[in-house]
């Protein structure tokens, strides 16, 4: 049997993904297979193998804050990549990006300050002075679509003002809190209402920079809309036939809205 071992390189410069100028990303990650690595020779020392899938190894090259000065390459933000790759391929890219961030942020031990070393057999950094071991951070975030009869609650967040989107409510899970508690708390804090009939919908890794979005559908229970002004610019109950600009369905926010609209139209 002949070996057809292939290596797929994931290259990051600051917070962007570097690809050949000519890569047709419509073909997915296959388009970056033939990287001419000469341009990255000075970073090869720090190349890290991050995964092995059958005959393909995935290798991370992190240029850190350096930018590439070569017309044969261009770079994309992770959000641009999300809109370009399919879900499976985006998750492989996201994993590489999470690993790059993890290595950048854990050079030194948070307990004793010694230099940390990468563990070879798992995604971790280890301190040989005090035995402290750390793993990549994943920050759970809940996201919820709330309906009231045949209307859906949508809000424009302060942080997402530039997109112009009206979206579902979302927020980070706090320490020692259940996901369900976080959903009730966020909705109460951000728009002042109580909700009921929570239903788990699905989840989506969201590497901006290291979240996982956990989605729920819910129904209005009681209260008037009172907005938390620091976080929410505006929020209202929208008729499903007169929706404002909403996020695309490549995000779980878009899919939650789509599902709620579908259920309202079906009368279910
Ligand atoms: Zn230590």
Boltz pocket constraint, residues with backbone or C-beta under 6 A from the ligand:
constraints:
  - pocket:
      binder: B
      contacts: [[A, 109], [A, 110], [A, 111], [A, 112], [A, 113], [A, 114], [A, 127], [A, 128], [A, 129], [A, 130], [A, 131], [A, 132]]
      max_distance: 6.0
